[in-house]
Amino acid sequence: MIDSRMSTELSPSTDRAIELRAAVRFPLCVPVSLSTEEGEIAAMTVNISANGVLFELPSGVRVGSSVSFMIPMPAEAMGTPTDVVVNCAGRVVRCAQSKNGWQAAAVIDKYYFSH
């Protein structure tokens, strides 16, 4: 998951960088439509945290561009009587080619829930 507050430190026992994040990532693979400045892109979430989301998509997205998307969450996962949709708006902070196409990381700047 993406976290704008991510930092690295050296491990004293190995002198290798350790990635530190302020938010826990949760694996979540659901199809979403990513609305970008260039249009709609069919994407799949890879993981999500309180601060961001990682997507797999067929084409790259410009770093810094604004994005919006809706993530359907089942009632069981949310502890609610009905399914919930999380409506998110944010910006792309990283985009790179992957073995399955492209991966784009987005920081979530604002969100709200709907049914």
Backbone as CSV, one residue per row, in Angstrom:
resi,resn,N_x,N_y,N_z,CA_x,CA_y,CA_z,C_x,C_y,C_z
1,MET,0.814,-1.156,0.000,0.000,0.000,0.000,0.862,1.225,0.000
2,ILE,0.319,2.281,-0.401,1.074,3.497,-0.523,0.860,4.322,0.713
3,ASP,1.921,4.933,1.189,1.817,5.777,2.353,2.793,6.911,2.179
4,SER,2.271,8.132,2.139,3.144,9.279,1.936,4.069,9.498,3.118
5,ARG,3.809,8.840,4.238,4.660,8.980,5.404,5.651,7.830,5.521
6,MET,5.877,7.086,4.458,6.784,5.966,4.464,8.217,6.462,4.601
7,SER,9.030,5.733,5.361,10.433,6.078,5.488,11.252,4.810,5.549
8,THR,12.546,4.949,5.486,13.420,3.786,5.593,14.458,4.047,6.658
9,GLU,14.899,2.976,7.305,15.968,3.017,8.279,16.868,1.835,8.006
10,LEU,18.102,1.900,8.487,19.003,0.777,8.359,18.830,-0.146,9.550
11,SER,18.757,-1.440,9.273,18.682,-2.425,10.333,20.061,-2.553,10.961
12,PRO,20.178,-2.459,12.292,21.504,-2.542,12.914,22.155,-3.898,12.710
13,SER,21.383,-4.959,12.576,21.980,-6.287,12.449,22.407,-6.621,11.026
14,THR,21.825,-5.965,10.011,22.136,-6.336,8.627,22.622,-5.176,7.785
15,ASP,22.513,-3.946,8.270,22.857,-2.751,7.499,22.079,-2.658,6.194
16,ARG,20.900,-3.280,6.139,20.024,-3.172,4.977,18.849,-2.282,5.327
17,ALA,18.298,-1.634,4.318,17.169,-0.731,4.542,15.934,-1.526,4.939
18,ILE,15.220,-1.007,5.905,13.942,-1.567,6.337,12.883,-0.518,6.034
19,GLU,11.803,-0.945,5.388,10.734,-0.020,5.050,9.780,0.105,6.224
20,LEU,9.512,1.329,6.653,8.588,1.592,7.753,7.379,2.323,7.209
21,ARG,6.186,1.860,7.572,4.966,2.477,7.088,4.080,2.826,8.265
22,ALA,3.319,3.889,8.113,2.429,4.328,9.176,1.084,3.606,9.115
23,ALA,0.780,2.949,8.014,-0.509,2.274,7.869,-0.297,0.836,7.405
24,VAL,-1.102,-0.064,7.938,-1.035,-1.476,7.587,-1.719,-1.697,6.245
25,ARG,-1.110,-2.516,5.394,-1.725,-2.872,4.111,-2.593,-4.110,4.278
26,PHE,-3.684,-4.150,3.532,-4.546,-5.317,3.510,-4.685,-5.775,2.066
27,PRO,-4.447,-7.058,1.800,-4.652,-7.537,0.432,-6.135,-7.451,0.083
28,LEU,-6.427,-6.848,-1.032,-7.814,-6.703,-1.477,-7.806,-6.637,-2.997
29,CYS,-8.285,-7.677,-3.632,-8.313,-7.738,-5.101,-9.753,-7.619,-5.578
30,VAL,-10.133,-6.399,-5.968,-11.465,-6.155,-6.515,-11.335,-5.281,-7.760
31,PRO,-12.173,-5.540,-8.757,-12.135,-4.696,-9.953,-12.697,-3.319,-9.653
32,VAL,-12.056,-2.298,-10.197,-12.521,-0.917,-10.044,-12.349,-0.188,-11.363
33,SER,-13.084,0.881,-11.510,-12.899,1.776,-12.639,-12.163,2.999,-12.102
34,LEU,-10.974,3.209,-12.595,-10.132,4.312,-12.147,-10.393,5.505,-13.061
35,SER,-10.956,6.567,-12.496,-11.211,7.784,-13.271,-9.973,8.662,-13.200
36,THR,-9.401,8.964,-14.378,-8.200,9.788,-14.445,-8.467,11.003,-15.318
37,GLU,-7.508,11.896,-15.379,-7.626,13.075,-16.233,-7.686,12.692,-17.707
38,GLU,-7.157,11.497,-18.041,-7.162,11.027,-19.428,-8.359,10.147,-19.754
39,GLY,-9.188,9.798,-18.755,-10.344,8.940,-18.983,-10.422,7.800,-17.987
40,GLU,-11.316,6.867,-18.261,-11.545,5.720,-17.383,-10.586,4.589,-17.724
41,ILE,-10.091,3.903,-16.685,-9.206,2.746,-16.867,-9.725,1.619,-15.985
42,ALA,-9.930,0.448,-16.579,-10.305,-0.728,-15.794,-9.072,-1.188,-15.031
43,ALA,-9.210,-1.328,-13.716,-8.076,-1.686,-12.870,-8.508,-2.730,-11.850
44,MET,-7.507,-3.299,-11.170,-7.746,-4.254,-10.093,-6.934,-3.775,-8.891
45,THR,-7.561,-3.711,-7.725,-6.797,-3.358,-6.539,-5.905,-4.543,-6.173
46,VAL,-4.733,-4.241,-5.635,-3.805,-5.268,-5.158,-3.829,-5.282,-3.636
47,ASN,-3.715,-4.095,-3.047,-3.837,-3.954,-1.606,-4.266,-2.531,-1.286
48,ILE,-4.676,-2.353,-0.024,-5.203,-1.053,0.393,-4.834,-0.804,1.847
49,SER,-4.679,0.453,2.200,-4.481,0.857,3.591,-5.341,2.091,3.836
50,ALA,-5.254,2.640,5.020,-5.996,3.860,5.325,-5.484,5.039,4.514
51,ASN,-4.254,4.935,4.000,-3.633,6.056,3.293,-3.572,5.913,1.779
52,GLY,-3.720,4.702,1.256,-3.556,4.549,-0.183,-3.938,3.185,-0.699
53,VAL,-3.733,3.028,-1.995,-4.095,1.779,-2.659,-3.109,1.516,-3.788
54,LEU,-2.866,0.231,-4.045,-2.030,-0.194,-5.165,-2.931,-0.867,-6.181
55,PHE,-2.832,-0.430,-7.441,-3.646,-0.964,-8.532,-2.786,-1.698,-9.542
56,GLU,-3.360,-2.700,-10.193,-2.802,-3.267,-11.421,-3.692,-2.783,-12.539
57,LEU,-3.073,-2.310,-13.639,-3.838,-1.789,-14.760,-3.118,-2.049,-16.072
58,PRO,-3.842,-1.968,-17.183,-3.255,-2.305,-18.482,-2.333,-1.241,-19.055
59,SER,-2.408,-0.011,-18.568,-1.562,1.055,-19.097,-1.097,1.944,-17.954
60,GLY,-0.058,2.693,-18.195,0.492,3.565,-17.173,-0.363,4.799,-16.938
61,VAL,-0.178,5.388,-15.765,-0.860,6.620,-15.382,0.210,7.614,-14.958
62,ARG,0.049,8.859,-15.344,1.046,9.885,-15.041,1.127,10.132,-13.531
63,VAL,2.341,10.072,-12.992,2.567,10.378,-11.582,2.168,11.828,-11.334
64,GLY,1.426,12.047,-10.263,0.929,13.375,-9.927,-0.491,13.619,-10.395
65,SER,-1.013,12.744,-11.267,-2.368,12.968,-11.769,-3.409,12.616,-10.717
66,SER,-4.539,13.309,-10.778,-5.657,13.051,-9.876,-6.409,11.820,-10.337
67,VAL,-6.889,11.033,-9.375,-7.671,9.843,-9.672,-8.842,9.766,-8.703
68,SER,-9.896,9.111,-9.138,-11.006,8.799,-8.243,-11.487,7.396,-8.584
69,PHE,-12.056,6.725,-7.591,-12.492,5.344,-7.770,-13.434,4.981,-6.634
70,MET,-14.209,3.911,-6.845,-15.121,3.384,-5.833,-14.736,1.937,-5.566
71,ILE,-14.658,1.588,-4.286,-14.324,0.220,-3.899,-15.530,-0.380,-3.187
72,PRO,-16.141,-1.424,-3.772,-17.266,-2.086,-3.093,-16.734,-2.957,-1.953
73,MET,-17.319,-2.812,-0.776,-16.901,-3.590,0.393,-18.095,-4.398,0.880
74,PRO,-17.919,-5.725,0.995,-19.035,-6.553,1.469,-19.373,-6.265,2.934
75,ALA,-20.624,-6.423,3.281,-21.104,-6.154,4.643,-20.299,-6.925,5.684
76,GLU,-19.960,-8.170,5.374,-19.218,-9.001,6.331,-17.860,-8.392,6.662
77,ALA,-17.190,-7.834,5.667,-15.864,-7.240,5.885,-15.951,-5.941,6.666
78,MET,-17.049,-5.219,6.521,-17.207,-3.918,7.171,-17.938,-4.002,8.503
79,GLY,-18.565,-5.149,8.784,-19.341,-5.280,10.011,-20.617,-4.462,9.988
80,THR,-21.176,-4.305,8.786,-22.402,-3.524,8.614,-23.518,-4.435,8.109
81,PRO,-24.776,-4.014,8.256,-25.884,-4.857,7.794,-25.981,-4.943,6.261
82,THR,-25.433,-3.953,5.551,-25.483,-3.970,4.083,-24.098,-3.675,3.512
83,ASP,-23.927,-4.002,2.241,-22.670,-3.686,1.561,-22.439,-2.177,1.564
84,VAL,-21.176,-1.782,1.537,-20.791,-0.373,1.576,-19.878,-0.094,0.392
85,VAL,-19.995,1.097,-0.175,-19.091,1.526,-1.236,-18.229,2.651,-0.669
86,VAL,-16.916,2.506,-0.829,-15.996,3.554,-0.399,-15.639,4.365,-1.643
87,ASN,-16.011,5.640,-1.649,-15.722,6.556,-2.758,-14.440,7.308,-2.411
88,CYS,-13.424,7.184,-3.260,-12.112,7.741,-2.948,-11.640,8.716,-4.025
89,ALA,-10.871,9.701,-3.586,-10.196,10.634,-4.494,-8.771,10.770,-3.991
90,GLY,-7.841,10.809,-4.938,-6.441,10.914,-4.543,-5.570,11.277,-5.715
91,ARG,-4.297,10.889,-5.592,-3.328,11.202,-6.653,-2.310,10.089,-6.771
92,VAL,-1.833,9.898,-7.967,-0.854,8.854,-8.257,0.519,9.313,-7.764
93,VAL,1.167,8.452,-6.968,2.493,8.784,-6.443,3.591,7.921,-7.043
94,ARG,3.189,6.827,-7.687,4.174,5.941,-8.322,3.479,5.129,-9.397
95,CYS,4.171,4.886,-10.498,3.642,4.040,-11.557,4.810,3.369,-12.261
96,ALA,4.732,2.052,-12.433,5.820,1.312,-13.068,5.263,0.083,-13.770
97,GLN,5.980,-0.366,-14.775,5.603,-1.592,-15.459,5.815,-2.766,-14.523
98,SER,4.935,-3.760,-14.650,5.040,-4.985,-13.864,4.904,-6.165,-14.804
99,LYS,5.017,-7.362,-14.260,4.895,-8.552,-15.113,3.496,-8.705,-15.699
100,ASN,2.488,-8.074,-15.070,1.106,-8.170,-15.545,0.605,-6.902,-16.219
101,GLY,1.479,-5.996,-16.573,1.067,-4.730,-17.189,1.710,-3.573,-16.461
102,TRP,0.917,-2.855,-15.660,1.401,-1.701,-14.898,0.877,-1.769,-13.475
103,GLN,1.617,-1.194,-12.558,1.146,-1.000,-11.193,1.231,0.477,-10.879
104,ALA,0.159,1.010,-10.311,0.118,2.412,-9.921,-0.280,2.497,-8.451
105,ALA,0.444,3.308,-7.719,0.155,3.545,-6.313,-0.469,4.927,-6.183
106,ALA,-1.548,5.003,-5.418,-2.229,6.282,-5.223,-2.429,6.555,-3.738
107,VAL,-2.180,7.782,-3.340,-2.494,8.246,-1.999,-3.968,8.631,-1.989
108,ILE,-4.693,8.232,-0.947,-6.093,8.615,-0.806,-6.136,9.931,-0.031
109,ASP,-6.566,10.996,-0.713,-6.650,12.311,-0.075,-7.969,12.517,0.646
110,LYS,-9.052,11.940,0.111,-10.351,12.029,0.779,-11.207,10.841,0.369
111,TYR,-12.147,10.491,1.245,-13.056,9.381,0.962,-14.342,9.567,1.739
112,TYR,-15.380,8.914,1.262,-16.639,8.869,2.002,-17.339,7.555,1.677
113,PHE,-18.220,7.144,2.571,-18.940,5.879,2.424,-20.338,6.125,1.883
114,SER,-20.817,5.196,1.068,-22.196,5.228,0.589,-22.710,3.801,0.527
115,HIS,-24.022,3.676,0.364,-24.625,2.341,0.299,-25.128,2.061,-1.071
